[in-house]
Protein backbone atom coordinates (compact mmCIF):
# COMPACT_ATOMS: atom_id res chain seq x y z
CA UNK A 1 0.00 0.00 0.00
CA UNK A 2 1.22 3.50 -0.85
CA UNK A 3 1.44 5.87 2.11
CA UNK A 4 0.65 9.46 1.16
CA UNK A 5 2.12 12.23 3.30
CA UNK A 6 0.42 15.62 3.05
CA UNK A 7 3.08 18.33 2.70
CA UNK A 8 0.57 21.16 2.34
CA UNK A 9 1.13 24.35 4.26
CA UNK A 10 -1.66 26.58 5.51
CA UNK A 11 -2.58 29.36 3.07
CA UNK A 12 -3.28 32.67 4.83
CA UNK A 13 -3.14 36.44 4.32
CA UNK A 14 0.39 37.73 4.57
CA UNK A 15 2.06 34.33 4.49
CA UNK A 16 5.75 34.41 3.54
CA UNK A 17 6.43 34.36 -0.20
CA UNK A 18 9.56 34.27 -2.33
CA UNK A 19 10.95 37.83 -2.62
CA UNK A 20 9.36 39.74 -5.50
CA UNK A 21 6.45 37.33 -5.90
CA UNK A 22 2.77 38.13 -5.52
CA UNK A 23 1.63 38.39 -1.90
CA UNK A 24 -1.10 36.04 -0.75
CA UNK A 25 -4.47 37.75 -0.29
CA UNK A 26 -7.69 36.00 0.77
CA UNK A 27 -10.91 37.98 0.80
CA UNK A 28 -14.63 37.30 1.21
CA UNK A 29 -16.32 37.42 -2.19
CA UNK A 30 -19.85 36.26 -1.42
CA UNK A 31 -21.43 35.94 2.02
CA UNK A 32 -24.47 34.01 3.20
CA UNK A 33 -26.17 37.31 4.01
CA UNK A 34 -25.39 38.75 0.59
CA UNK A 35 -26.60 35.72 -1.39
CA UNK A 36 -30.11 35.44 0.03
CA UNK A 37 -32.44 35.06 -2.95
CA UNK A 38 -29.59 34.96 -5.51
CA UNK A 39 -30.30 31.40 -6.67
CA UNK A 40 -33.80 31.21 -8.06
CA UNK A 41 -35.80 28.03 -7.74
CA UNK A 42 -34.10 26.80 -4.57
CA UNK A 43 -36.16 25.85 -1.57
CA UNK A 44 -35.41 26.70 2.03
CA UNK A 45 -33.59 29.97 1.44
CA UNK A 46 -30.38 28.48 0.02
CA UNK A 47 -27.37 30.76 0.49
CA UNK A 48 -23.67 30.34 -0.06
CA UNK A 49 -20.31 31.85 0.76
CA UNK A 50 -17.12 32.02 -1.31
CA UNK A 51 -13.69 33.55 -0.98
CA UNK A 52 -11.34 35.08 -3.53
CA UNK A 53 -7.69 34.10 -3.60
CA UNK A 54 -4.70 35.95 -5.04
CA UNK A 55 -1.45 34.09 -4.72
CA UNK A 56 1.74 33.23 -6.52
CA UNK A 57 2.08 29.88 -8.22
CA UNK A 58 5.47 29.71 -6.48
CA UNK A 59 4.09 29.32 -2.98
CA UNK A 60 3.13 28.07 -0.50
CA UNK A 61 3.58 24.32 -1.03
CA UNK A 62 4.18 23.75 -4.72
CA UNK A 63 6.09 21.74 -7.27
CA UNK A 64 8.36 23.37 -9.81
CA UNK A 65 8.03 21.90 -13.26
CA UNK A 66 11.06 21.29 -15.42
CA UNK A 67 9.82 24.10 -17.69
CA UNK A 68 10.00 26.52 -14.72
CA UNK A 69 13.80 26.45 -14.91
CA UNK A 70 14.40 25.28 -18.49
CA UNK A 71 12.73 26.57 -21.68
CA UNK A 72 14.30 24.01 -24.02
CA UNK A 73 12.04 21.88 -26.23
CA UNK A 74 10.69 18.91 -24.28
CA UNK A 75 10.86 20.62 -20.89
CA UNK A 76 7.60 19.59 -19.24
CA UNK A 77 5.07 22.03 -17.78
CA UNK A 78 3.41 20.96 -14.54
CA UNK A 79 0.26 19.69 -16.28
CA UNK A 80 2.43 17.46 -18.47
CA UNK A 81 4.22 15.68 -15.62
CA UNK A 82 2.72 12.27 -14.85
CA UNK A 83 1.24 11.94 -11.36
CA UNK A 84 3.37 8.82 -10.88
CA UNK A 85 6.47 11.05 -10.71
CA UNK A 86 5.20 12.40 -7.38
CA UNK A 87 5.07 9.23 -5.31
CA UNK A 88 6.87 5.95 -4.78
CA UNK A 89 6.58 2.79 -2.75
CA UNK A 90 8.90 2.70 0.24
N, C-alpha and C positions, 0 to 999 in steps of 0.2 A: 504494500500500500504506500502511496506517495503521501508524505507529510508536507503540508503547505504551511509556511510561516508568513504571517502578515507583517510586512515591513512598513506599512502605511504610517505616516505621521499625521497628527491632527492638522487640519487646515483652519486657520483663524486670521482675523484682521491683524495686520501688522506683523505677521510671522516673518522670521528672517528669510531673506532671499539673496541670491547671488548678486554681488554689486552691479548696479546698472540695469538690473532686470525689473520688470513690472512688479510693483508691490501688490500684495494680496489684499483684496477688498471684498467683503461679503456684506450685502445689504438686502433688507426686506424689499421684495418687489410687489407681491400681492399679500394681503392679510385676510384672515377670516372675516373680519369686520368689513373690509373693502370689497369683498366678493359676494356679499349677500345678493341674491337675485341675478348674478352674472350668467349663470348657466341655466338656460330656459329648459323646461320640461323635466327638471329633477324634482323629486319629492323630498319632503322633510327639510327644506332649507339648506341644501348642500352648499358648503363653502369650501374654500381651499386657501392654502398659503404656499408661497414660493419665495425663493431667495435668488438674487443675482450674484454671480461670482466673476471677479476679474482676477486673473492670476497668470503668472508666467508658466509656460510649458516646461520650464527648467527648475521647477520646485513645486511643492515640497518633495515628497517621494516620487521619483520618476526614473525612467530608463532612457539613456541616450542611445539613439540609433547610430548605426555606422555612418549614415549620411550626415549626422549632426557635426561630425569632425572630418568628413571626407566627401568631397563632391565629385569623385571620379565615377565613371560609368560602372554600374553594378553595386554601388554603395546603397545598402537597403535603408529605406525610411521605416519608421517604427511600425506602420501598418503592413509592411512587407516581411517583417521578421516573424517566423513561425513561433507560435506559443510554446512549442516544445523546447525552444532555446532558453526558456525562463525557469525550467525546473529539471530536477534529476532525481533518480532513486539513490538513496544513501545506504 
